[in-house]
């Protein structure tokens, strides 16, 4: 066993490269499994831990359960060489490990309050198995102070050891997106912090083994936690601003996309693209973590809250665009056949977590529409399992539709031709473009009604 606190960073790096350091990665989801594979690539012996037995069984057979570019190849390689293996037993894995990386989700509950129960439960099990000289690295996003206030305390309680004395605690939030996780993890700069100097140095050694980016050391874990929230919420706020501008443009006869491009020619303007809403595990969740910490301190973060509410309202706004378009041709949402193209939370990724398309579909169905769904990333069976009516091709999905809503800018949808699309649709068709893929003039020339998020260019 290697002592992660007493050995020098140089020695730790050599030991890792030689395969003498064992790292447990707790949580083998979208970021955990790529992290585990990259550590194995660097030379470490890796124990992947997940509570889902079917995930563990599949991985031990050399197969990835995630649709992530490049991941299947790494799983097969390192399962075959023995550098990587998977288990459901957290305590046992941690008792054999020099370093432990926690990559489990931090969530919000139905009241939109932070839910750190997954981290707490994992820390209880880690505490039972952790040994002196080990290093625990947290990578999940949380409110400033949570890692030490909750996670470290749980580890101490269940291990009988002292953080910073008997074992190290580090924090390095993951910066990566599904669909390009390996690329991002290897190339992005990483923020790193530790509970003390020894923890910081050891955390830097582990993180530097998987990234070519710069390690940005901050003074404490609380600062690192805030950094992750700030960079994520920055995007949410800017998307909220774009969505607010977009609704103004619709009523003002302005094409937001044209105005945005012109405004962004100024070096200090970085306007974002509006759409059906904001999805994924990060942006719909993390603002509420900061809002909760601010609330507990009596601080009001008005811009953060308003932006989140603006983005959450976009599916309702898009449903309104569809209703408006249908009214213009004498139809209503009730009993209208509406086809939604795209249920992923972002383009070219097979992932629906917090996808605004799902909320849009729910709203349309509640208002009496008959909704058909097509997404090239999902099979009919997979879409059916989500409770939606699906068709195997985009052409089949749009047949006789009163309205087509292009919700996600998948590459396949970029090839949509307005003339071909409207020829397949029903009488007096309506196209609602949330992904900014359709030419409004071409749609209108095809004798269809055009509506688009921020596209105040309607001719009917």
Beta strands, then each sheet from edge to edge (+ up, - down):
strand 1: 22-26
strand 2: 45-49
strand 3: 84-87
strand 4: 99-102
strand 5: 107-108
strand 6: 114-115
strand 7: 135-138
strand 8: 168-171
strand 9: 190-194
strand 10: 215-217
strand 11: 337-341
strand 12: 370-374
strand 13: 389-390
strand 14: 403-406
strand 15: 430-433
strand 16: 449-452
sheet 1: 3+ 2+ 1+ 4+ 7+ 8+ 9- 10-
sheet 2: 5+ 6-
sheet 3: 13+ 12+ 11+ 14+ 15+ 16+
end
